[in-house]
Amino acid sequence: MKIQRYEGTADYGDRSLHLGGYSQKKSTYRGIKLLIIGALCLCVLAALNTTLLSKIPLFILPAGRPPLCLLFVLACGYLLGEKEGCVCGLMGGFMAECADMTPLLGGIMLLPLIYCILGYVAGALADDWLAKNLPSFEVYALLGIFISGMVDLLLSMIKGGDISFMHYLLGSLLPELILALLTAPILYGFVYLLKKRIDK
């Protein structure tokens, strides 16, 4: 009886080929799990944003709501990687836009593109420049929300809205930033635990 050996497996016979296939299947299974769990989480967060957390009072400032979908996208990109952040950004932007029912520019859905870019950049920065911890994530989250708000203001002005920068900053963007600062640790911790659970 002849035993056939596979090429490129001189040390362990066909064992390395078997382990490679197993690793690829495991990676695919992990990606599918992340996709399903991410979509479910974004559905819940979008529903919370438009119902229970639609208006949270903030003492002197006007009432606001935390951008939960964007924070979840940034946390996924920050902790899981740029590809995961990019895919999660597409889903998160779509969920947020559907929940608000107010497209940014004449019926064109631009939030998926904005969230996708921010999620990808979060993963790229976390790998190359920032330490993967909560304080640096909060700094990037506030920066991402500020950029998203500025794009929203610019598109509103392009549509012909008469909006002053200070009124938008104090009445809309500043409450969002404060609420994001308070809710970012919760979503960061949730995604961190989710990553540990899936990686096991």
N, CA, C and O atoms as a DFTB+ gen file, in Angstrom:
800 C
 N C O
     1  1       0.848      -1.196       0.000
     2  2       0.000       0.000       0.000
     3  2       0.884       1.248       0.000
     4  3       1.738       1.400       0.873
     5  1       0.684       2.152      -0.984
     6  2       1.506       3.355      -1.089
     7  2       0.858       4.492      -0.330
     8  3      -0.352       4.700      -0.419
     9  1       1.664       5.227       0.416
    10  2       1.183       6.409       1.136
    11  2       1.641       7.641       0.368
    12  3       2.841       7.877       0.225
    13  1       0.690       8.424      -0.126
    14  2       1.024       9.602      -0.920
    15  2       1.166      10.814      -0.009
    16  3       0.309      11.083       0.833
    17  1       2.270      11.542      -0.196
    18  2       2.498      12.758       0.575
    19  2       2.179      13.968      -0.282
    20  3       2.403      13.963      -1.493
    21  1       1.641      15.032       0.372
    22  2       1.336      16.269      -0.333
    23  2       2.592      17.135      -0.450
    24  3       3.462      17.114       0.421
    25  1       2.668      17.902      -1.557
    26  2       3.821      18.766      -1.754
    27  2       3.796      19.910      -0.752
    28  3       2.730      20.409      -0.392
    29  1       4.968      20.317      -0.309
    30  2       5.075      21.444       0.603
    31  2       4.809      21.086       2.043
    32  3       4.654      21.978       2.878
    33  1       4.750      19.813       2.358
    34  2       4.486      19.397       3.740
    35  2       5.526      18.378       4.149
    36  3       5.194      17.290       4.620
    37  1       6.781      18.732       3.968
    38  2       7.864      17.771       4.193
    39  2       7.984      17.374       5.650
    40  3       8.357      16.239       5.947
    41  1       7.675      18.292       6.578
    42  2       7.905      17.988       7.987
    43  2       6.754      17.207       8.606
    44  3       6.981      16.309       9.418
    45  1       5.530      17.538       8.234
    46  2       4.389      16.962       8.938
    47  2       3.419      16.231       8.013
    48  3       2.266      16.017       8.388
    49  1       3.849      15.854       6.841
    50  2       2.941      15.156       5.947
    51  2       1.798      16.063       5.542
    52  3       2.024      17.207       5.150
    53  1       0.575      15.567       5.632
    54  2      -0.580      16.362       5.211
    55  2      -1.197      17.133       6.375
    56  3      -2.291      17.680       6.242
    57  1      -0.506      17.181       7.510
    58  2      -1.082      17.823       8.693
    59  2      -1.217      19.336       8.502
    60  3      -2.235      19.917       8.876
    61  1      -0.186      19.982       7.917
    62  2      -0.233      21.425       7.745
    63  2      -1.353      21.817       6.790
    64  3      -1.983      22.860       6.969
    65  1      -1.607      20.982       5.766
    66  2      -2.697      21.263       4.846
    67  2      -4.027      21.206       5.586
    68  3      -4.899      22.051       5.385
    69  1      -4.170      20.225       6.423
    70  2      -5.401      20.068       7.205
    71  2      -5.603      21.249       8.142
    72  3      -6.710      21.777       8.250
    73  1      -4.533      21.668       8.823
    74  2      -4.648      22.794       9.749
    75  2      -4.966      24.088       9.012
    76  3      -5.710      24.930       9.515
    77  1      -4.390      24.247       7.796
    78  2      -4.684      25.445       7.021
    79  2      -6.153      25.517       6.642
    80  3      -6.768      26.579       6.745
    81  1      -6.726      24.396       6.203
    82  2      -8.148      24.373       5.875
    83  2      -9.007      24.642       7.084
    84  3     -10.013      25.346       6.992
    85  1      -8.620      24.085       8.224
    86  2      -9.372      24.311       9.460
    87  2      -9.331      25.784       9.869
    88  3     -10.334      26.352      10.301
    89  1      -8.148      26.389       9.724
    90  2      -7.997      27.801      10.078
    91  2      -8.856      28.690       9.183
    92  3      -9.458      29.657       9.649
    93  1      -8.907      28.353       7.891
    94  2      -9.714      29.146       6.962
    95  2     -11.203      29.015       7.288
    96  3     -11.932      30.006       7.257
    97  1     -11.653      27.808       7.597
    98  2     -13.053      27.611       7.970
    99  2     -13.384      28.357       9.253
   100  3     -14.455      28.949       9.384
   101  1     -12.460      28.323      10.189
   102  2     -12.678      29.017      11.457
   103  2     -12.791      30.524      11.243
   104  3     -13.634      31.177      11.857
   105  1     -11.942      31.078      10.370
   106  2     -11.981      32.505      10.071
   107  2     -13.288      32.887       9.391
   108  3     -13.862      33.929       9.705
   109  1     -13.769      32.058       8.460
   110  2     -15.033      32.326       7.782
   111  2     -16.193      32.268       8.766
   112  3     -17.083      33.118       8.736
   113  1     -16.181      31.263       9.638
   114  2     -17.232      31.118      10.642
   115  2     -17.257      32.310      11.592
   116  3     -18.325      32.789      11.975
   117  1     -16.071      32.783      11.968
   118  2     -15.972      33.962      12.843
   119  2     -16.539      35.198      12.150
   120  3     -17.244      35.992      12.773
   121  1     -16.231      35.364      10.855
   122  2     -16.746      36.515      10.112
   123  2     -18.254      36.502      10.002
   124  3     -18.895      37.545      10.130
   125  1     -18.838      35.319       9.763
   126  2     -20.302      35.219       9.660
   127  2     -20.954      35.520      10.997
   128  3     -21.973      36.208      11.055
   129  1     -20.364      35.002      12.079
   130  2     -20.904      35.295      13.410
   131  2     -20.857      36.784      13.714
   132  3     -21.823      37.349      14.225
   133  1     -19.732      37.421      13.399
   134  2     -19.604      38.861      13.640
   135  2     -20.627      39.649      12.826
   136  3     -21.199      40.619      13.324
   137  1     -20.859      39.242      11.585
   138  2     -21.804      39.939      10.722
   139  2     -23.222      39.856      11.284
   140  3     -23.936      40.858      11.328
   141  1     -23.623      38.672      11.709
   142  2     -24.983      38.491      12.240
   143  2     -25.153      39.240      13.554
   144  3     -26.149      39.938      13.747
   145  1     -24.188      39.099      14.461
   146  2     -24.291      39.765      15.764
   147  2     -24.252      41.283      15.592
   148  3     -24.994      42.005      16.258
   149  1     -23.383      41.768      14.696
   150  2     -23.297      43.206      14.448
   151  2     -24.600      43.761      13.900
   152  3     -25.048      44.822      14.333
   153  1     -25.220      43.058      12.950
   154  2     -26.487      43.523      12.385
   155  2     -27.583      43.578      13.444
   156  3     -28.359      44.532      13.491
   157  1     -27.644      42.553      14.294
   158  2     -28.652      42.543      15.364
   159  2     -28.421      43.682      16.356
   160  3     -29.364      44.360      16.763
   161  1     -27.161      43.886      16.742
   162  2     -26.848      44.964      17.688
   163  2     -27.196      46.329      17.109
   164  3     -27.729      47.186      17.814
   165  1     -26.898      46.535      15.825
   166  2     -27.197      47.820      15.198
   167  2     -28.699      48.058      15.093
   168  3     -29.158      49.191      15.239
   169  1     -29.464      47.006      14.845
   170  2     -30.937      47.144      14.820
   171  2     -31.446      47.600      16.179
   172  3     -32.282      48.499      16.264
   173  1     -30.936      46.974      17.253
   174  2     -31.370      47.340      18.604
   175  2     -30.956      48.770      18.936
   176  3     -31.745      49.528      19.500
   177  1     -29.726      49.143      18.589
   178  2     -29.241      50.487      18.905
   179  2     -29.998      51.557      18.126
   180  3     -30.306      52.616      18.673
   181  1     -30.302      51.293      16.853
   182  2     -31.077      52.250      16.060
   183  2     -32.476      52.418      16.627
   184  3     -33.016      53.524      16.650
   185  1     -33.067      51.308      17.089
   186  2     -34.405      51.392      17.700
   187  2     -34.356      52.181      19.009
   188  3     -35.246      52.985      19.285
   189  1     -33.318      51.951      19.811
   190  2     -33.171      52.703      21.066
   191  2     -32.990      54.194      20.811
   192  3     -33.531      55.024      21.542
   193  1     -32.228      54.534      19.772
   194  2     -31.970      55.938      19.457
   195  2     -33.236      56.703      19.098
   196  3     -33.357      57.892      19.395
   197  1     -34.170      56.023      18.462
   198  2     -35.385      56.710      18.014
   199  2     -36.551      56.579      18.984
   200  3     -37.593      57.198      18.769
   201  1     -36.404      55.786      20.052
   202  2     -37.515      55.617      21.003
   203  2     -37.117      56.087      22.401
   204  3     -37.412      57.218      22.785
   205  1     -36.454      55.230      23.153
   206  2     -36.154      55.543      24.548
   207  2     -35.165      56.694      24.698
   208  3     -35.296      57.505      25.614
   209  1     -34.178      56.773      23.807
   210  2     -33.113      57.768      23.947
   211  2     -33.251      58.900      22.930
   212  3     -32.256      59.527      22.568
   213  1     -34.469      59.167      22.469
   214  2     -34.637      60.199      21.439
   215  2     -34.325      61.598      21.968
   216  3     -33.786      62.431      21.238
   217  1     -34.662      61.860      23.241
   218  2     -34.373      63.176      23.817
   219  2     -33.963      63.014      25.272
   220  3     -34.785      62.678      26.124
   221  1     -32.689      63.255      25.550
   222  2     -32.171      63.169      26.919
   223  2     -31.861      64.590      27.386
   224  3     -31.064      65.278      26.748
   225  1     -32.479      65.053      28.502
   226  2     -32.221      66.421      28.971
   227  2     -30.797      66.579      29.482
   228  3     -30.227      65.665      30.078
   229  1     -30.232      67.765      29.235
   230  2     -28.843      68.045      29.604
   231  2     -28.716      69.383      30.329
   232  3     -27.891      70.212      29.946
   233  1     -29.514      69.605      31.364
   234  2     -29.430      70.812      32.193
   235  2     -29.572      72.071      31.330
   236  3     -30.658      72.355      30.824
   237  1     -28.478      72.828      31.161
   238  2     -28.558      74.101      30.437
   239  2     -28.690      73.876      28.929
   240  3     -29.417      74.604      28.252
   241  1     -27.989      72.869      28.404
   242  2     -27.994      72.619      26.962
   243  2     -29.317      72.010      26.508
   244  3     -30.052      71.449      27.321
   245  1     -29.623      72.116      25.226
   246  2     -30.836      71.460      24.707
   247  2     -30.735      69.942      24.829
   248  3     -29.640      69.390      24.941
   249  1     -31.877      69.280      24.805
   250  2     -31.895      67.816      24.883
   251  2     -31.225      67.232      23.641
   252  3     -31.269      67.818      22.560
   253  1     -30.613      66.083      23.814
   254  2     -29.932      65.428      22.694
   255  2     -30.045      63.925      22.811
   256  3     -30.694      63.394      23.713
   257  1     -29.400      63.254      21.877
   258  2     -29.367      61.793      21.918
   259  2     -27.984      61.308      21.518
   260  3     -27.352      61.896      20.640
   261  1     -27.514      60.263      22.138
   262  2     -26.165      59.764      21.801
   263  2     -26.181      59.039      20.462
   264  3     -27.131      58.307      20.180
   265  1     -25.164      59.218      19.632
   266  2     -25.085      58.501      18.342
   267  2     -24.620      57.061      18.555
   268  3     -23.461      56.731      18.300
   269  1     -25.525      56.213      19.022
   270  2     -25.142      54.849      19.418
   271  2     -24.617      54.026      18.247
   272  3     -23.651      53.278      18.396
   273  1     -25.254      54.161      17.076
   274  2     -24.809      53.368      15.920
   275  2     -23.379      53.739      15.529
   276  3     -22.562      52.863      15.244
   277  1     -23.082      55.035      15.517
   278  2     -21.735      55.470      15.153
   279  2     -20.709      55.019      16.190
   280  3     -19.607      54.605      15.831
   281  1     -21.061      55.094      17.468
   282  2     -20.147      54.635      18.514
   283  2     -19.871      53.137      18.399
   284  3     -18.743      52.690      18.605
   285  1     -20.903      52.369      18.069
   286  2     -20.726      50.925      17.904
   287  2     -19.816      50.637      16.713
   288  3     -18.952      49.763      16.787
   289  1     -20.010      51.372      15.611
   290  2     -19.159      51.206      14.426
   291  2     -17.702      51.524      14.758
   292  3     -16.795      50.781      14.381
   293  1     -17.485      52.632      15.468
   294  2     -16.118      53.021      15.825
   295  2     -15.476      51.997      16.762
   296  3     -14.290      51.692      16.632
   297  1     -16.257      51.468      17.702
   298  2     -15.725      50.453      18.622
   299  2     -15.364      49.175      17.865
   300  3     -14.341      48.552      18.147
   301  1     -16.205      48.784      16.903
   302  2     -15.900      47.582      16.112
   303  2     -14.635      47.776      15.292
   304  3     -13.777      46.895      15.248
   305  1     -14.517      48.935      14.639
   306  2     -13.308      49.189      13.870
   307  2     -12.081      49.255      14.755
   308  3     -11.014      48.763      14.388
   309  1     -12.233      49.862      15.919
   310  2     -11.110      50.069      16.834
   311  2     -10.596      48.755      17.415
   312  3      -9.388      48.555      17.539
   313  1     -11.518      47.864      17.769
   314  2     -11.122      46.627      18.456
   315  2     -10.978      45.430      17.524
   316  3     -10.174      44.535      17.787
   317  1     -11.750      45.403      16.434
   318  2     -11.759      44.222      15.578
   319  2     -10.891      44.373      14.332
   320  3     -10.375      43.381      13.817
   321  1     -10.724      45.599      13.844
   322  2      -9.908      45.795      12.643
   323  2     -10.618      46.641      11.607
   324  3     -11.816      46.903      11.706
   325  1      -9.840      47.072      10.593
   326  2     -10.420      48.003       9.612
   327  2     -11.472      47.363       8.718
   328  3     -12.447      48.020       8.355
   329  1     -11.294      46.076       8.350
   330  2     -12.297      45.433       7.497
   331  2     -13.625      45.292       8.232
   332  3     -14.687      45.570       7.674
   333  1     -13.555      44.857       9.490
   334  2     -14.777      44.738      10.277
   335  2     -15.429      46.099      10.493
   336  3     -16.653      46.223      10.439
   337  1     -14.595      47.133      10.740
   338  2     -15.145      48.470      10.915
   339  2     -15.798      48.993       9.656
   340  3     -16.813      49.687       9.724
   341  1     -15.226      48.667       8.499
   342  2     -15.775      49.109       7.218
   343  2     -17.140      48.468       6.956
   344  3     -18.090      49.158       6.587
   345  1     -17.239      47.157       7.145
   346  2     -18.511      46.455       6.917
   347  2     -19.555      46.898       7.932
   348  3     -20.711      47.134       7.581
   349  1     -19.148      47.010       9.180
   350  2     -20.063      47.450      10.232
   351  2     -20.517      48.888       9.965
   352  3     -21.659      49.240      10.259
   353  1     -19.622      49.725       9.407
   354  2     -19.981      51.098       9.075
   355  2     -21.054      51.169       8.012
   356  3     -21.966      51.991       8.101
   357  1     -20.955      50.313       7.002
   358  2     -21.992      50.281       5.967
   359  2     -23.348      49.921       6.568
   360  3     -24.356      50.566       6.283
   361  1     -23.359      48.878       7.407
   362  2     -24.623      48.473       8.031
   363  2     -25.125      49.537       9.001
   364  3     -26.316      49.848       9.026
   365  1     -24.206      50.102       9.809
   366  2     -24.608      51.092      10.802
   367  2     -25.156      52.357      10.184
   368  3     -26.142      52.910      10.671
   369  1     -24.520      52.830       9.098
   370  2     -25.021      54.016       8.417
   371  2     -26.390      53.779       7.810
   372  3     -27.256      54.653       7.850
   373  1     -26.585      52.583       7.244
   374  2     -27.887      52.251       6.665
   375  2     -28.967      52.200       7.750
   376  3     -30.066      52.724       7.564
   377  1     -28.648      51.565       8.886
   378  2     -29.620      51.484       9.991
   379  2     -29.946      52.873      10.541
   380  3     -31.111      53.192      10.781
   381  1     -28.913      53.697      10.739
   382  2     -29.134      55.032      11.296
   383  2     -29.961      55.897      10.355
   384  3     -30.833      56.648      10.793
   385  1     -29.681      55.786       9.060
   386  2     -30.429      56.594       8.090
   387  2     -31.873      56.127       7.988
   388  3     -32.784      56.948       7.883
   389  1     -32.090      54.807       8.019
   390  2     -33.461      54.282       7.981
   391  2     -34.233      54.666       9.246
   392  3     -35.427      54.956       9.183
   393  1     -33.551      54.665      10.388
   394  2     -34.221      55.016      11.644
   395  2     -34.612      56.494      11.675
   396  3     -35.683      56.846      12.168
   397  1     -33.737      57.358      11.146
   398  2     -34.029      58.796      11.148
   399  2     -35.022      59.198      10.069
   400  3     -35.768      60.162      10.238
   401  1     -35.035      58.470       8.967
   402  2     -35.893      58.793       7.820
   403  2     -35.626      60.201       7.285
   404  3     -36.532      60.843       6.753
   405  1     -34.388      60.683       7.424
   406  2     -34.026      62.008       6.897
   407  2     -32.708      61.893       6.144
   408  3     -31.649      62.154       6.716
   409  1     -32.752      61.506       4.868
   410  2     -31.506      61.432       4.096
   411  2     -30.795      62.772       4.056
   412  3     -31.435      63.822       4.012
   413  1     -29.464      62.732       4.072
   414  2     -28.693      63.963       4.196
   415  2     -28.779      64.848       2.962
   416  3     -28.826      66.071       3.096
   417  1     -28.801      64.274       1.774
   418  2     -28.707      65.092       0.570
   419  2     -29.686      64.590      -0.483
   420  3     -29.379      63.681      -1.254
   421  1     -30.863      65.195      -0.500
   422  2     -31.832      64.951      -1.576
   423  2     -32.187      63.502      -1.799
   424  3     -32.267      63.075      -2.951
   425  1     -32.401      62.733      -0.768
   426  2     -32.788      61.339      -0.925
   427  2     -31.628      60.376      -1.083
   428  3     -31.842      59.165      -1.121
   429  1     -30.393      60.884      -1.176
   430  2     -29.209      60.021      -1.309
   431  2     -28.722      59.639       0.084
   432  3     -28.517      60.503       0.937
   433  1     -28.539      58.349       0.305
   434  2     -28.092      57.881       1.614
   435  2     -26.569      57.994       1.691
   436  3     -25.844      57.207       1.082
   437  1     -26.096      58.988       2.450
   438  2     -24.656      59.207       2.567
   439  2     -24.071      58.705       3.888
   440  3     -22.857      58.534       3.999
   441  1     -24.921      58.468       4.886
   442  2     -24.404      57.995       6.171
   443  2     -23.648      56.671       6.062
   444  3     -22.627      56.515       6.731
   445  1     -24.106      55.694       5.235
   446  2     -23.298      54.470       5.117
   447  2     -21.871      54.738       4.667
   448  3     -20.938      54.109       5.167
   449  1     -21.687      55.671       3.723
   450  2     -20.340      55.997       3.253
   451  2     -19.515      56.660       4.355
   452  3     -18.347      56.323       4.548
   453  1     -20.130      57.613       5.086
   454  2     -19.418      58.320       6.160
   455  2     -19.029      57.346       7.268
   456  3     -17.888      57.347       7.729
   457  1     -19.983      56.513       7.697
   458  2     -19.708      55.548       8.761
   459  2     -18.673      54.526       8.323
   460  3     -17.836      54.107       9.124
   461  1     -18.721      54.118       7.055
   462  2     -17.776      53.136       6.531
   463  2     -16.349      53.689       6.596
   464  3     -15.427      52.988       7.014
   465  1     -16.172      54.945       6.182
   466  2     -14.844      55.564       6.214
   467  2     -14.349      55.704       7.649
   468  3     -13.193      55.400       7.943
   469  1     -15.230      56.166       8.547
   470  2     -14.827      56.345       9.948
   471  2     -14.482      55.012      10.610
   472  3     -13.533      54.937      11.390
   473  1     -15.251      53.954      10.304
   474  2     -14.950      52.632      10.861
   475  2     -13.631      52.081      10.355
   476  3     -12.874      51.475      11.114
   477  1     -13.350      52.292       9.062
   478  2     -12.082      51.823       8.495
   479  2     -10.904      52.578       9.106
   480  3      -9.896      51.976       9.477
   481  1     -11.039      53.904       9.208
   482  2      -9.950      54.710       9.765
   483  2      -9.711      54.360      11.231
   484  3      -8.572      54.382      11.697
   485  1     -10.790      54.036      11.965
   486  2     -10.639      53.628      13.370
   487  2      -9.755      52.397      13.484
   488  3      -8.865      52.345      14.332
   489  1      -9.998      51.397      12.627
   490  2      -9.164      50.198      12.653
   491  2      -7.731      50.468      12.237
   492  3      -6.795      49.936      12.834
   493  1      -7.555      51.296      11.208
   494  2      -6.209      51.606      10.730
   495  2      -5.413      52.381      11.775
   496  3      -4.232      52.103      11.985
   497  1      -6.046      53.346      12.430
   498  2      -5.353      54.123      13.451
   499  2      -5.036      53.281      14.681
   500  3      -3.971      53.420      15.281
   501  1      -5.972      52.405      15.051
   502  2      -5.740      51.571      16.232
   503  2      -4.559      50.646      16.029
   504  3      -3.812      50.381      16.971
   505  1      -4.377      50.145      14.803
   506  2      -3.269      49.234      14.534
   507  2      -1.927      49.956      14.464
   508  3      -0.907      49.408      14.881
   509  1      -1.920      51.180      13.942
   510  2      -0.651      51.835      13.641
   511  2      -0.260      52.948      14.612
   512  3       0.925      53.140      14.885
   513  1      -1.247      53.683      15.136
   514  2      -0.934      54.901      15.869
   515  2      -1.396      54.920      17.317
   516  3      -0.685      55.437      18.179
   517  1      -2.571      54.368      17.607
   518  2      -3.165      54.528      18.935
   519  2      -3.085      53.240      19.741
   520  3      -3.093      52.141      19.186
   521  1      -3.007      53.391      21.060
   522  2      -3.077      52.223      21.940
   523  2      -4.535      51.789      22.043
   524  3      -5.439      52.622      22.117
   525  1      -4.751      50.486      22.046
   526  2      -6.125      49.987      22.089
   527  2      -6.635      50.009      23.529
   528  3      -6.742      48.968      24.178
   529  1      -6.947      51.207      24.018
   530  2      -7.521      51.320      25.355
   531  2      -8.661      52.326      25.317
   532  3      -8.873      53.002      24.310
   533  1      -9.392      52.418      26.419
   534  2     -10.600      53.238      26.456
   535  2     -10.334      54.728      26.284
   536  3     -11.050      55.362      25.509
   537  1      -9.342      55.337      26.961
   538  2      -9.133      56.779      26.766
   539  2      -8.847      57.176      25.319
   540  3      -9.408      58.152      24.821
   541  1      -7.974      56.422      24.640
   542  2      -7.686      56.777      23.249
   543  2      -8.903      56.534      22.362
   544  3      -9.106      57.250      21.382
   545  1      -9.723      55.518      22.701
   546  2     -10.952      55.304      21.932
   547  2     -11.924      56.469      22.113
   548  3     -12.567      56.894      21.153
   549  1     -12.034      56.982      23.329
   550  2     -12.946      58.106      23.570
   551  2     -12.513      59.324      22.766
   552  3     -13.354      60.034      22.214
   553  1     -11.204      59.572      22.695
   554  2     -10.705      60.708      21.914
   555  2     -11.072      60.537      20.442
   556  3     -11.557      61.472      19.804
   557  1     -10.837      59.333      19.903
   558  2     -11.165      59.116      18.501
   559  2     -12.672      59.161      18.273
   560  3     -13.122      59.672      17.248
   561  1     -13.463      58.631      19.218
   562  2     -14.919      58.650      19.069
   563  2     -15.441      60.081      18.998
   564  3     -16.290      60.395      18.163
   565  1     -14.937      60.946      19.870
   566  2     -15.368      62.347      19.839
   567  2     -14.948      63.007      18.527
   568  3     -15.707      63.788      17.954
   569  1     -13.749      62.697      18.053
   570  2     -13.293      63.253      16.780
   571  2     -14.172      62.761      15.626
   572  3     -14.541      63.540      14.747
   573  1     -14.504      61.466      15.633
   574  2     -15.355      60.914      14.583
   575  2     -16.750      61.522      14.581
   576  3     -17.304      61.804      13.519
   577  1     -17.322      61.727      15.770
   578  2     -18.653      62.333      15.856
   579  2     -18.610      63.791      15.410
   580  3     -19.543      64.275      14.769
   581  1     -17.527      64.492      15.750
   582  2     -17.384      65.883      15.318
   583  2     -17.288      65.958      13.782
   584  3     -17.920      66.817      13.167
   585  1     -16.509      65.071      13.170
   586  2     -16.384      65.056      11.710
   587  2     -17.729      64.746      11.063
   588  3     -18.120      65.396      10.093
   589  1     -18.438      63.750      11.601
   590  2     -19.752      63.397      11.071
   591  2     -20.721      64.574      11.189
   592  3     -21.512      64.829      10.281
   593  1     -20.653      65.289      12.317
   594  2     -21.519      66.451      12.502
   595  2     -21.195      67.575      11.527
   596  3     -22.097      68.241      11.021
   597  1     -19.905      67.787      11.262
   598  2     -19.511      68.830      10.319
   599  2     -19.966      68.496       8.889
   600  3     -20.382      69.380       8.141
   601  1     -19.882      67.220       8.525
   602  2     -20.377      66.803       7.210
   603  2     -21.883      67.015       7.126
   604  3     -22.395      67.477       6.106
   605  1     -22.592      66.676       8.205
   606  2     -24.042      66.891       8.265
   607  2     -24.382      68.373       8.101
   608  3     -25.303      68.722       7.362
   609  1     -23.642      69.238       8.788
   610  2     -23.867      70.682       8.675
   611  2     -23.585      71.172       7.256
   612  3     -24.349      71.970       6.711
   613  1     -22.496      70.701       6.658
   614  2     -22.142      71.123       5.307
   615  2     -23.218      70.719       4.303
   616  3     -23.595      71.507       3.436
   617  1     -23.710      69.484       4.424
   618  2     -24.739      69.020       3.496
   619  2     -26.061      69.752       3.708
   620  3     -26.794      70.006       2.752
   621  1     -26.365      70.090       4.965
   622  2     -27.577      70.872       5.234
   623  2     -27.478      72.255       4.607
   624  3     -28.471      72.782       4.104
   625  1     -26.291      72.843       4.633
   626  2     -26.088      74.153       4.005
   627  2     -26.156      74.049       2.481
   628  3     -26.648      74.962       1.817
   629  1     -25.660      72.933       1.923
   630  2     -25.743      72.732       0.469
   631  2     -27.203      72.611       0.033
   632  3     -27.582      73.105      -1.029
   633  1     -28.025      71.947       0.863
   634  2     -29.442      71.808       0.530
   635  2     -30.191      73.127       0.610
   636  3     -31.341      73.211       0.178
   637  1     -29.554      74.161       1.159
   638  2     -30.203      75.470       1.192
   639  2     -30.700      75.877       2.554
   640  3     -31.414      76.872       2.673
   641  1     -30.346      75.139       3.585
   642  2     -30.791      75.493       4.931
   643  2     -30.007      76.667       5.492
   644  3     -28.789      76.748       5.330
   645  1     -30.710      77.571       6.150
   646  2     -30.064      78.742       6.749
   647  2     -29.704      78.395       8.195
   648  3     -30.489      78.640       9.112
   649  1     -28.515      77.825       8.391
   650  2     -28.098      77.340       9.701
   651  2     -26.811      78.051      10.099
   652  3     -25.843      78.077       9.339
   653  1     -26.811      78.627      11.300
   654  2     -25.581      79.251      11.797
   655  2     -24.730      78.193      12.505
   656  3     -25.250      77.259      13.116
   657  1     -23.418      78.364      12.406
   658  2     -22.498      77.378      12.972
   659  2     -22.650      77.286      14.491
   660  3     -22.684      76.185      15.041
   661  1     -22.741      78.431      15.176
   662  2     -22.844      78.429      16.637
   663  2     -24.143      77.804      17.109
   664  3     -24.162      77.082      18.106
   665  1     -25.229      78.077      16.398
   666  2     -26.513      77.480      16.775
   667  2     -26.469      75.965      16.623
   668  3     -26.969      75.238      17.481
   669  1     -25.869      75.487      15.530
   670  2     -25.759      74.048      15.320
   671  2     -24.824      73.411      16.350
   672  3     -25.091      72.320      16.855
   673  1     -23.720      74.111      16.656
   674  2     -22.741      73.575      17.603
   675  2     -23.343      73.429      18.997
   676  3     -23.195      72.383      19.628
   677  1     -24.023      74.475      19.484
   678  2     -24.568      74.454      20.842
   679  2     -25.877      73.670      20.930
   680  3     -26.168      73.046      21.950
   681  1     -26.660      73.709      19.859
   682  2     -27.980      73.089      19.930
   683  2     -28.032      71.636      19.533
   684  3     -28.952      70.922      19.931
   685  1     -27.063      71.178      18.754
   686  2     -27.120      69.803      18.261
   687  2     -25.832      69.023      18.511
   688  3     -25.864      67.930      19.077
   689  1     -24.688      69.591      18.083
   690  2     -23.444      68.824      18.124
   691  2     -22.888      68.674      19.537
   692  3     -22.423      67.594      19.902
   693  1     -22.929      69.738      20.337
   694  2     -22.374      69.660      21.690
   695  2     -23.128      68.668      22.583
   696  3     -22.483      67.903      23.301
   697  1     -24.483      68.648      22.569
   698  2     -25.176      67.585      23.328
   699  2     -24.804      66.182      22.868
   700  3     -24.666      65.277      23.691
   701  1     -24.639      65.992      21.562
   702  2     -24.234      64.675      21.053
   703  2     -22.859      64.276      21.580
   704  3     -22.645      63.129      21.971
   705  1     -21.926      65.232      21.588
   706  2     -20.573      64.939      22.062
   707  2     -20.562      64.581      23.549
   708  3     -19.859      63.658      23.962
   709  1     -21.338      65.308      24.349
   710  2     -21.388      65.026      25.790
   711  2     -22.000      63.658      26.053
   712  3     -21.479      62.888      26.858
   713  1     -23.107      63.352      25.376
   714  2     -23.746      62.043      25.562
   715  2     -22.873      60.915      25.019
   716  3     -22.873      59.813      25.567
   717  1     -22.131      61.181      23.948
   718  2     -21.215      60.170      23.416
   719  2     -20.093      59.880      24.405
   720  3     -19.678      58.732      24.567
   721  1     -19.604      60.929      25.065
   722  2     -18.547      60.750      26.065
   723  2     -19.020      59.857      27.211
   724  3     -18.232      59.101      27.779
   725  1     -20.307      59.944      27.550
   726  2     -20.853      59.141      28.647
   727  2     -21.180      57.711      28.229
   728  3     -21.038      56.782      29.024
   729  1     -21.617      57.533      26.989
   730  2     -22.041      56.197      26.555
   731  2     -20.937      55.403      25.852
   732  3     -21.068      54.189      25.690
   733  1     -19.851      56.062      25.430
   734  2     -18.771      55.353      24.726
   735  2     -18.165      54.213      25.554
   736  3     -17.909      53.149      24.990
   737  1     -17.916      54.380      26.882
   738  2     -17.354      53.252      27.643
   739  2     -18.250      52.021      27.651
   740  3     -17.748      50.898      27.679
   741  1     -19.577      52.213      27.625
   742  2     -20.497      51.069      27.641
   743  2     -20.357      50.265      26.356
   744  3     -20.228      49.041      26.395
   745  1     -20.381      50.955      25.210
   746  2     -20.287      50.256      23.934
   747  2     -18.891      49.684      23.714
   748  3     -18.745      48.606      23.137
   749  1     -17.865      50.400      24.172
   750  2     -16.501      49.882      24.076
   751  2     -16.378      48.577      24.872
   752  3     -15.826      47.595      24.376
   753  1     -16.892      48.570      26.105
   754  2     -16.834      47.367      26.925
   755  2     -17.631      46.225      26.326
   756  3     -17.218      45.068      26.392
   757  1     -18.789      46.555      25.734
   758  2     -19.618      45.513      25.124
   759  2     -18.895      44.864      23.944
   760  3     -18.869      43.638      23.836
   761  1     -18.309      45.672      23.060
   762  2     -17.596      45.120      21.894
   763  2     -16.345      44.363      22.341
   764  3     -15.986      43.353      21.735
   765  1     -15.681      44.840      23.388
   766  2     -14.495      44.156      23.905
   767  2     -14.855      42.757      24.421
   768  3     -14.158      41.788      24.123
   769  1     -15.941      42.654      25.191
   770  2     -16.385      41.357      25.691
   771  2     -16.854      40.457      24.566
   772  3     -16.614      39.249      24.581
   773  1     -17.527      41.055      23.585
   774  2     -17.991      40.290      22.426
   775  2     -16.813      39.703      21.639
   776  3     -16.860      38.559      21.188
   777  1     -15.764      40.504      21.487
   778  2     -14.564      40.024      20.776
   779  2     -13.912      38.875      21.537
   780  3     -13.523      37.875      20.934
   781  1     -13.792      39.009      22.837
   782  2     -13.190      37.925      23.636
   783  2     -14.026      36.656      23.528
   784  3     -13.485      35.557      23.407
   785  1     -15.342      36.810      23.572
   786  2     -16.233      35.653      23.514
   787  2     -16.128      34.935      22.169
   788  3     -16.076      33.706      22.118
   789  1     -16.097      35.714      21.074
   790  2     -16.040      35.097      19.740
   791  2     -14.671      34.481      19.483
   792  3     -14.577      33.429      18.850
   793  1     -13.612      35.120      19.964
   794  2     -12.263      34.596      19.731
   795  2     -12.010      33.297      20.485
   796  3     -11.118      32.534      20.114
   797  1     -12.782      33.034      21.535
   798  2     -12.632      31.760      22.237
   799  2     -13.129      30.599      21.393
   800  3     -13.077      29.450      21.832
